[in-house]
Amino acid sequence: MKLVKVLALSAMVGLGSLYGSNYNVDTSHSDIGFKAKHMMISNVKGNFEKFSGTFSINEKTKRFSALNGWVEVASLTTQDAKRDDHLRSANFFDVAHYPSMQMKLIKQDGDDVKMQLSIKDVTKVIDMQLEDVSSTIKDPWGNTRIAFELHGAINRRDFNINFNQLLETGGLLVSDKIKIDIIIEGIQIK
């Protein structure tokens, strides 16, 4: 019986190294950001201060077998309190009814990544580009770390974020296209 347990444990360790290692997102060294056109002439940037996530990656092939993230929407900041309150309101994210967003890996094909994104009451598959996957390193405290970036864009109206205002010039106050920039550093789960 002891031999069976040893063989089963060896098989699990072998499969774990075949599929990769598991990581927690280090939120103090990561960023979830967005960018939208304001009055069609400049970009307004924002980010979310409270988020968490986990992922599994084969460090040699740079392939993910899992990638999951959660964002506390009320933690958004654009460095303007009045605008932030408006974005939290029912006109945009409606955080009173939809306090979180979720993202989950569907498929990876090289640097092309399909993610399932849930905002408000809508879940859709979006395309993102994987960039800058680092090699693993050991930090001074003995932790194994790896980093990567994901970049993409969504149409906010696809997620029931519909508020807008027409300008005298004919443009819109806020663009429908929202760029998403996710910068992640992970710490391997021991």
Residue frames as qw, qx, qy, qz and C-alpha x, y, z in Angstrom:
[[0.000, 0.886, 0.463, 0.000, 0.00, 0.00, 0.00],
 [0.321, -0.771, 0.110, 0.539, 2.88, 2.35, 0.81],
 [0.400, -0.090, 0.609, 0.679, 4.37, 1.70, -2.65],
 [0.191, 0.661, 0.651, 0.319, 1.03, 2.62, -4.29],
 [0.155, -0.934, -0.219, 0.236, 0.98, 5.95, -2.40],
 [0.401, -0.551, 0.368, 0.633, 4.57, 6.71, -3.42],
 [0.352, 0.198, 0.695, 0.595, 3.80, 5.92, -7.07],
 [0.072, 0.822, 0.550, 0.129, 0.64, 8.06, -7.01],
 [0.257, -0.874, -0.009, 0.412, 2.54, 11.00, -5.48],
 [0.426, -0.305, 0.532, 0.665, 5.33, 10.60, -8.04],
 [0.291, 0.481, 0.695, 0.449, 2.79, 10.61, -10.87],
 [0.040, -0.926, -0.367, 0.074, 1.16, 13.81, -9.54],
 [0.339, -0.731, 0.232, 0.545, 4.53, 15.57, -9.23],
 [0.419, -0.025, 0.662, 0.621, 5.45, 14.44, -12.74],
 [0.191, 0.692, 0.625, 0.306, 2.16, 15.71, -14.18],
 [0.187, -0.915, -0.180, 0.309, 2.56, 19.00, -12.29],
 [0.337, -0.553, 0.400, 0.648, 5.93, 19.62, -13.89],
 [0.358, 0.277, 0.727, 0.516, 4.55, 18.60, -17.29],
 [0.053, 0.803, 0.537, 0.252, 1.70, 21.14, -17.10],
 [0.177, 0.641, -0.124, 0.736, 3.59, 23.83, -15.17],
 [0.311, -0.159, -0.631, 0.693, 3.66, 25.52, -11.83],
 [0.191, -0.800, -0.548, -0.155, 0.95, 27.32, -9.91],
 [0.305, 0.125, -0.185, 0.926, 1.27, 31.00, -8.96],
 [0.093, -0.807, -0.510, 0.282, -0.59, 33.61, -6.95],
 [0.302, 0.759, 0.126, 0.563, -0.68, 37.14, -8.34],
 [0.462, -0.318, -0.311, 0.767, 1.56, 39.49, -6.33],
 [0.102, 0.874, 0.455, 0.136, -0.78, 42.48, -6.25],
 [0.304, -0.852, 0.054, 0.422, 1.89, 44.86, -4.95],
 [0.260, -0.436, 0.582, 0.635, 3.90, 44.31, -8.16],
 [0.249, 0.359, 0.813, 0.385, 1.01, 43.98, -10.64],
 [0.187, 0.334, 0.080, -0.920, -1.43, 46.37, -12.29],
 [0.290, 0.514, 0.790, 0.169, -4.87, 46.11, -13.90],
 [0.022, -0.448, 0.006, 0.894, -5.36, 49.20, -16.04],
 [0.424, 0.631, 0.631, 0.156, -7.68, 50.65, -18.65],
 [0.153, -0.310, 0.184, 0.920, -7.65, 53.58, -21.05],
 [0.327, 0.690, 0.644, 0.042, -10.49, 55.43, -22.81],
 [0.254, 0.325, 0.239, 0.879, -10.64, 58.40, -25.16],
 [0.070, -0.653, -0.495, 0.569, -12.04, 61.54, -23.51],
 [0.295, 0.803, 0.098, -0.509, -13.87, 63.93, -25.87],
 [0.849, 0.472, 0.189, 0.145, -12.16, 62.04, -28.70],
 [0.332, 0.872, -0.273, 0.234, -8.90, 63.98, -28.21],
 [0.015, 0.604, -0.713, 0.357, -7.03, 62.53, -25.22],
 [0.681, -0.120, -0.722, -0.005, -6.74, 59.33, -23.22],
 [0.504, -0.601, 0.334, -0.523, -7.87, 58.97, -19.63],
 [0.529, 0.180, -0.817, 0.142, -6.13, 56.17, -17.77],
 [0.647, -0.500, 0.237, -0.525, -7.36, 54.32, -14.76],
 [0.421, 0.205, -0.878, 0.103, -6.65, 51.21, -12.77],
 [0.775, -0.485, -0.265, -0.306, -8.11, 48.96, -10.13],
 [0.059, -0.663, 0.613, -0.425, -6.38, 48.89, -6.76],
 [0.574, -0.224, 0.703, -0.354, -7.96, 45.71, -5.38],
 [0.806, 0.327, -0.353, -0.344, -7.69, 42.49, -7.33],
 [0.573, -0.404, 0.712, -0.037, -6.46, 38.92, -6.99],
 [0.785, 0.447, -0.284, -0.322, -5.63, 36.02, -9.24],
 [0.685, -0.332, 0.639, 0.111, -3.98, 32.68, -9.79],
 [0.678, 0.595, -0.308, -0.304, -2.38, 31.07, -12.81],
 [0.825, -0.205, 0.493, 0.186, -0.61, 27.92, -13.91],
 [0.474, 0.808, -0.288, -0.198, 2.15, 28.19, -16.49],
 [0.928, 0.020, 0.118, 0.352, 4.74, 25.89, -18.01],
 [0.248, -0.850, 0.186, 0.426, 7.82, 28.04, -17.54],
 [0.467, -0.214, 0.648, 0.562, 9.68, 26.41, -20.46],
 [0.271, 0.419, 0.719, 0.484, 6.95, 26.65, -23.11],
 [0.074, 0.093, 0.112, -0.987, 5.31, 29.85, -21.72],
 [0.407, -0.303, -0.660, -0.554, 1.93, 28.13, -22.00],
 [0.381, -0.199, 0.475, -0.768, -0.82, 28.69, -19.48],
 [0.248, -0.230, -0.931, -0.135, -3.07, 25.86, -18.38],
 [0.247, -0.760, -0.595, 0.082, -5.11, 28.19, -16.13],
 [0.208, 0.130, -0.097, 0.965, -5.44, 31.92, -15.54],
 [0.268, -0.717, -0.633, -0.114, -8.10, 33.39, -13.27],
 [0.224, 0.100, -0.239, 0.940, -8.56, 36.93, -11.99],
 [0.205, -0.760, -0.617, 0.025, -11.02, 38.88, -9.87],
 [0.208, 0.280, -0.057, 0.935, -11.33, 42.66, -9.62],
 [0.110, -0.642, -0.598, 0.467, -13.13, 44.68, -6.96],
 [0.303, 0.643, 0.409, 0.572, -14.73, 47.29, -9.23],
 [0.267, -0.942, -0.202, -0.034, -15.23, 49.91, -6.50],
 [0.640, -0.533, 0.163, 0.530, -11.44, 50.11, -6.19],
 [0.578, 0.549, 0.292, 0.528, -11.13, 51.86, -9.56],
 [0.240, -0.787, -0.051, 0.566, -9.23, 55.14, -9.68],
 [0.571, 0.635, 0.239, 0.461, -8.56, 57.64, -12.44],
 [0.432, -0.116, -0.219, 0.867, -7.03, 60.18, -10.02],
 [0.215, -0.225, -0.110, -0.944, -10.23, 62.27, -10.12],
 [0.157, 0.141, 0.838, -0.503, -12.73, 61.57, -7.30],
 [0.527, 0.389, 0.178, -0.734, -15.77, 63.03, -9.13],
 [0.572, 0.378, -0.584, -0.435, -15.08, 60.98, -12.27],
 [0.162, 0.142, -0.963, 0.164, -14.40, 57.85, -10.17],
 [0.353, 0.227, 0.658, -0.625, -17.75, 58.22, -8.40],
 [0.616, 0.430, -0.118, -0.649, -19.48, 58.60, -11.79],
 [0.448, 0.338, -0.799, -0.214, -17.75, 55.45, -13.11],
 [0.010, -0.001, 0.931, -0.365, -18.93, 53.54, -10.00],
 [0.474, 0.225, 0.311, -0.793, -22.52, 54.74, -10.51],
 [0.667, 0.351, 0.641, -0.149, -25.35, 53.00, -12.38],
 [0.463, 0.803, -0.145, -0.346, -24.36, 55.01, -15.49],
 [0.359, 0.621, -0.693, -0.072, -21.23, 52.89, -15.85],
 [0.313, 0.215, -0.914, 0.141, -20.16, 49.94, -13.63],
 [0.693, -0.428, -0.172, -0.553, -23.08, 50.03, -11.14],
 [0.307, 0.314, -0.817, 0.374, -20.91, 48.68, -8.32],
 [0.511, -0.183, 0.472, -0.695, -23.88, 48.57, -5.93],
 [0.901, 0.151, 0.135, -0.382, -25.28, 45.69, -8.01],
 [0.910, 0.345, -0.138, 0.181, -22.12, 44.35, -9.68],
 [0.426, -0.864, 0.257, 0.081, -19.22, 44.66, -7.23],
 [0.525, -0.455, 0.633, 0.341, -16.73, 42.46, -9.08],
 [0.664, 0.585, -0.333, -0.325, -15.42, 41.52, -12.51],
 [0.782, -0.269, 0.552, 0.102, -13.92, 38.15, -13.39],
 [0.498, 0.661, -0.478, -0.295, -11.56, 36.94, -16.09],
 [0.798, -0.203, 0.567, -0.022, -10.70, 33.36, -16.99],
 [0.003, -0.444, 0.746, 0.496, -8.46, 31.72, -19.58],
 [0.851, 0.315, 0.183, -0.378, -10.31, 29.95, -22.38],
 [0.903, 0.283, 0.183, 0.268, -7.49, 29.18, -24.83],
 [0.192, -0.803, 0.366, 0.430, -3.93, 30.16, -25.69],
 [0.836, 0.437, 0.222, 0.246, -2.44, 29.91, -29.17],
 [0.570, 0.316, -0.073, 0.755, 1.09, 31.31, -28.97],
 [0.139, -0.056, -0.280, 0.948, 0.75, 34.97, -28.02],
 [0.433, -0.279, -0.341, -0.787, -2.97, 35.02, -28.87],
 [0.049, -0.113, -0.865, 0.487, -5.06, 34.47, -25.74],
 [0.409, -0.464, -0.484, -0.619, -8.81, 34.10, -25.48],
 [0.062, -0.018, -0.697, 0.714, -10.20, 35.16, -22.12],
 [0.262, -0.642, -0.683, -0.232, -13.71, 34.95, -20.71],
 [0.105, 0.114, -0.288, 0.945, -14.52, 38.38, -19.24],
 [0.245, -0.661, -0.707, -0.060, -17.52, 39.02, -16.98],
 [0.069, 0.023, -0.193, 0.979, -18.56, 42.63, -16.34],
 [0.517, -0.003, 0.146, -0.843, -21.92, 43.46, -14.81],
 [0.771, 0.108, 0.520, -0.350, -24.42, 40.88, -16.09],
 [0.745, 0.614, -0.188, -0.180, -22.53, 40.04, -19.29],
 [0.642, -0.418, 0.586, 0.266, -19.91, 37.36, -19.99],
 [0.699, 0.697, -0.092, -0.135, -18.06, 37.39, -23.31],
 [0.840, -0.105, 0.232, 0.480, -14.90, 35.90, -24.80],
 [0.167, 0.963, -0.139, -0.160, -12.34, 38.57, -25.70],
 [0.845, 0.342, -0.103, 0.398, -9.00, 38.44, -27.52],
 [0.340, -0.906, 0.220, 0.120, -5.81, 39.55, -25.79],
 [0.673, 0.582, -0.385, 0.244, -2.13, 39.57, -26.70],
 [0.821, -0.519, 0.002, 0.237, 0.43, 37.99, -24.39],
 [0.432, 0.780, -0.267, 0.365, 3.70, 39.91, -24.08],
 [0.052, 0.687, -0.542, 0.481, 6.91, 39.94, -22.10],
 [0.923, -0.355, -0.110, -0.098, 6.68, 36.55, -20.38],
 [0.074, -0.798, 0.577, -0.157, 9.77, 36.53, -18.20],
 [0.625, 0.132, -0.750, 0.173, 11.96, 33.68, -17.15],
 [0.692, -0.662, -0.285, -0.037, 11.56, 32.56, -13.56],
 [0.262, 0.580, -0.484, 0.601, 13.79, 34.10, -10.91],
 [0.605, -0.448, -0.580, 0.311, 14.41, 33.48, -7.23],
 [0.113, -0.876, 0.015, -0.468, 13.85, 36.50, -5.03],
 [0.137, 0.536, -0.639, 0.535, 15.95, 37.24, -1.91],
 [0.584, -0.270, 0.497, -0.583, 13.40, 35.38, 0.26],
 [0.271, -0.134, 0.950, 0.080, 13.55, 32.15, -1.73],
 [0.599, 0.509, 0.462, -0.410, 10.32, 32.63, -3.70],
 [0.381, 0.113, 0.677, 0.620, 10.11, 31.76, -7.40],
 [0.268, 0.670, 0.227, -0.654, 8.64, 34.59, -9.49],
 [0.363, 0.239, 0.660, 0.612, 7.51, 35.05, -13.09],
 [0.180, 0.573, 0.201, -0.774, 5.88, 38.00, -14.89],
 [0.287, 0.315, 0.723, 0.544, 3.86, 38.67, -18.05],
 [0.224, 0.329, 0.100, -0.912, 1.55, 41.20, -19.67],
 [0.288, 0.478, 0.808, 0.189, -1.81, 40.92, -21.43],
 [0.092, 0.341, -0.054, -0.934, -3.14, 43.69, -23.70],
 [0.146, 0.416, 0.838, 0.321, -6.46, 43.98, -25.46],
 [0.209, 0.018, 0.002, -0.978, -9.55, 46.10, -26.04],
 [0.118, 0.453, 0.878, -0.096, -13.28, 45.78, -25.59],
 [0.182, -0.442, -0.318, -0.819, -16.36, 47.69, -26.67],
 [0.080, -0.023, 0.675, -0.733, -17.83, 48.77, -23.34],
 [0.619, 0.050, -0.038, -0.783, -21.37, 48.70, -24.77],
 [0.645, 0.082, -0.741, -0.171, -20.97, 44.92, -25.20],
 [0.393, -0.133, -0.779, 0.471, -20.93, 44.80, -21.37],
 [0.238, -0.785, -0.552, -0.146, -23.96, 47.10, -20.80],
 [0.354, -0.538, -0.121, 0.755, -21.84, 50.16, -20.02],
 [0.367, 0.605, 0.577, 0.407, -23.82, 52.49, -22.25],
 [0.109, -0.891, -0.217, 0.384, -23.69, 56.04, -20.83],
 [0.503, 0.100, 0.273, 0.814, -22.44, 58.72, -23.18],
 [0.094, 0.823, 0.261, -0.496, -22.97, 62.33, -24.10],
 [0.601, 0.576, 0.324, 0.449, -22.85, 63.90, -27.56],
 [0.366, -0.446, 0.004, 0.817, -20.48, 66.85, -27.95],
 [0.320, 0.785, 0.089, -0.522, -21.23, 70.01, -29.93],
 [0.089, 0.586, -0.653, -0.471, -18.58, 68.92, -32.44],
 [0.823, 0.193, -0.325, -0.425, -20.44, 65.66, -33.04],
 [0.435, 0.286, -0.824, 0.223, -18.05, 63.42, -31.12],
 [0.738, -0.501, -0.432, -0.134, -18.72, 61.49, -27.95],
 [0.380, -0.826, 0.308, -0.281, -17.68, 62.33, -24.40],
 [0.541, -0.443, 0.715, -0.019, -16.29, 58.81, -23.83],
 [0.393, 0.363, -0.733, -0.420, -15.11, 56.34, -26.46],
 [0.930, -0.092, -0.028, -0.356, -16.81, 52.97, -26.75],
 [0.831, 0.268, -0.418, 0.252, -13.44, 51.28, -27.21],
 [0.524, -0.785, 0.296, -0.146, -11.65, 50.64, -23.92],
 [0.598, 0.480, -0.614, 0.186, -8.07, 49.42, -23.93],
 [0.835, -0.534, 0.064, -0.112, -7.07, 46.94, -21.22],
 [0.438, 0.597, -0.601, 0.301, -3.52, 46.53, -19.92],
 [0.865, -0.485, 0.025, -0.127, -2.78, 43.78, -17.40],
 [0.362, 0.621, -0.622, 0.310, 0.71, 43.56, -15.92],
 [0.884, -0.416, -0.042, -0.209, 1.21, 40.56, -13.65],
 [0.217, 0.516, -0.778, 0.283, 3.97, 39.30, -11.39],
 [0.871, -0.297, -0.233, -0.316, 3.35, 35.97, -9.73],
 [0.213, -0.552, 0.751, -0.293, 4.80, 34.10, -6.77],
 [0.562, 0.067, -0.803, -0.190, 4.94, 30.32, -7.09],
 [0.763, -0.445, 0.100, -0.459, 2.72, 28.44, -4.67],
 [0.091, 0.471, -0.859, 0.177, 4.87, 26.13, -2.57]]
